[in-house]
Amino acid sequence: MAENSQAAAGNENQNQPQFAMQRIYVKDLSFESPSAPTVFQEQWKPQVNLDLNTGHSKVSDNQYEVVLSLTVTAKIEEKVAYIVEIQQAGVFLVNGVEPQQLGHMLGAYCPTILFPYAREAIDNLVSRGSFPALMLAPVNFDAIYAQALQRKQEEATAAEATSEPKTH
């Protein structure tokens, strides 16, 4: 009888949602300082621009690779001081979640986990380039994901409106 209850408990655990971070790694990394060494003579009041993107792909049945891409460009007036590009990636085990919840996990939750690793790598590269430390502000990936969903819904609504036949 105990064996049956253990088997039932095992089946229950298989139906429970599962999430596990399996690996975090740098997929691509680049640092450029095209104006060095003359840029070091300028007064350091840079304009810093951050471009951010996320993507994911299925690796196997329950494994997904999530890639957070960041590009940081620092300029002094029109002179580019440095450009840092990183693709911080991770492999995540996700099982037993609804498709909508899966989208949120891969589009918001996983990038939130990856961001501190990318931020540390960027700060390290900038310091090695002999520039003052750059600590990027936290990013609200939940808000970015919600905006992306809203934009997709608006585009789908606009596409439906333009594809309807016109009557005269």
N, C-alpha and C positions, 0 to 999 in steps of 0.2 A: 504494500500500500504506500509506503514511503517513497518507493521508486516512482509510482505514478504521480505523486504530488511534486517530486523533483522534476519529472519530465514536463508536467504542466507549468511549473515555474520557469523552466527553460524556454518553453514556447512563448510565455508571456514576455520574457526578456527580449526575444527576437522581434516582437511586435512593438517594443518601445523605441521611440526615436533615439538614434545614436549620432553622436558628433565627436570627432577626434581629430586633432591636428597631428598629422603624421610627419611632416617635414616642412621646414622653412629654409629658403635658399635665395641667393641672388641669381637671377636668370641673365641679366645684362646690366652693365655698369659703365658709365662714361663720365669723364671730367675733362673740360676744355677751358683754357684760359687764353683766348686769342689775343688779348691786349697786354699780356704780361711781357716785359716787366714795367712798361710805362704806366700801367694802371695803378701800380703801387705808389706812385707819386701823387695821385689824385686824392682829394679829400674824400674819405669813405662815407658817402651818403648814398648808398645804392637804391635803385628801384628794383625790387625783387618780384618776379612773376612766377607763379606756380601753376603748371598745367598738370592735371591729374586725370587718370583713366583707369578703369578696372575691366577685367575680362575673365572668363572662366571657360574651361573645357573639361569634358568627361575623360578620365584616364581609364577607369574600369567601371564595373557595375555600380559601386558605391563610393568611388574615389573621384575627386574633382581637383584640378589644378586651378588655383585662383592667382591671377597676376595683377599686381598693383603697379601701374606705370606712373612715374613722376618725372617731370622736367622742371628744373629750377633755373631761371635765367636772371642773373644780376647784372644791371647796367649802371654805369655812372654817366649821366647825360645820354649820349648816343653810343658810348663805347661799352662793348660787352666785356665785363670783368670776368665772368665765368658762366659756364653752362654745365649743369649736372643732370644726367639722365640715369634713372635706375628702373629696372623691372624687378621688384621684390615679389617672389612667388612662394606659394605654399601648396602642399597636397593635403587635402582634408577628406576624412571619411565621413560621409553623410548617408544615413540610412533611416528609412521609416518616417520620412516627413512628407507632408503634402507639397505639391508642386509650387504653390504660392509661397509657402514657408521656405522651400528650397531656394527659390529665387532670392528671397530676402537674405538668407544665410550666405549665399554665394556673392550677392551684390552689395551687401552692407556689413554683415557680421564678420566675415573672413577678411575683407579689406581693413576693418578696424583692428584686427589682430596683427595684420602685416605692417600697418603704418608705422608703429614705433621702430621696427627693424629698418625700414626704409629711411626714416628720419635720422636714425643714428648713423647709417652709412653715408647719408648726404652730409651731415655735420662733420664726419671724419674726413671725407674727401675735400670739403671746403677748407678745413684746417690744414690738411696736407698741402693744399695749394697756396698756403701762406696768407689766407684771408681770415678775417674775424669769424668766430663760430657762428653757425646759422642753425638756430633751433626753430624748426617749423612749428607753427601753432597746430593744436589738435584739429582734426577734420571730423565733421559730423556726417559719416557715411550713410546713416539712416535718412537724413534729410536729402542727401544727394540721390539716394535710391528712390525716395518718394517723388522727387522732382522728375527723375527719369521715367518713372511709371506714369506720372501725370502727362508728361510730354508725349509718350507713346499713345496714351488714350486720346489726347487731343488730335494727334496726327491721324489715328484710326477714324475718329469722328469726322475730321476734315476730308479724309479719303472717301468715306461713305457718302458724304454730302456731294462731292464732285462726281461720284460715279453713278448717282441716281439719274435716270433718264428725265429729260426736261419735257414738259408738255406745254403746248402753245395754246 
